[in-house]
Amino acid sequence: MGQAYAAAYNTQLLLHDGVAREIASLVLPVGLFSSMYATCNAHSPTHFLGLRTSHPDAAAPAFPQREIEMVGEQTEAYWAPRRTT
């Protein structure tokens, strides 16, 4: 995997050749680090948590993969001190 990622990371060469970033990124594997910015209203993180975390007392329990559940837990930890109710 490391060799495959290293080879794909050489897409920087495509950038130097003038290929647009969004086109050059098509050869990158999904597992390679990426970043993004997102905005949301107060409902969005609550809805996300309802779908991505499993709570034994939930009315409709979810069964997420552990990795996405960890993201949900981090989201919940971020928003918990910001609750107004």
Buried (B, 14 or more C-beta within 10 A) or exposed (E): EEEEBEEBBEBEEBEEEEBEEEEBBEEBEEEEEEEEEEEEEEEEBBEBBBEBBEEEEEEEEBEBEEEBBEBBEEBBEEBEEEEEE
